[in-house]
């Protein structure tokens, strides 16, 4: 529980820092989809119940945790992408978690250029004009994958894609597909 509280505190802190940007850009890269990404940037396409080409701020937190019983080391990578509009005008937020075990050091957690299954946790929150959020999750047969192509300790570059749905009483509806996701994100390593 202590670990989750610490992680959520860190994510919230970084989310507010990302929300204070003076970047007036919109959430679409339709005019120039080949723009180079800078550190802390992401772009992707979403289709299904939600449609669009989006850009946002990206960050990665790698949580390093030791199991108290087995003394195994767990590495959990959290990729967060937030619409780069100010808080009141945000349209989306993406949270992806990938867990790996028994790796030597954080820099070797990912085999570069290898797709890692998201395995149960990717969440796309769509915020409508009334500021009501709808969550699309990778549960009940929905999944995705994440690839790290470069990792230098301070910055990670990679790709992602996933399918997700909204669930009501265990029934899926309102499916979306997130594809052609790219990011260059600052990396923070947190030891528990």
Order of alpha helices (4+ residues) and beta strands (2+ residues): alpha-beta-beta-beta-beta-beta-beta-beta-beta-beta-beta
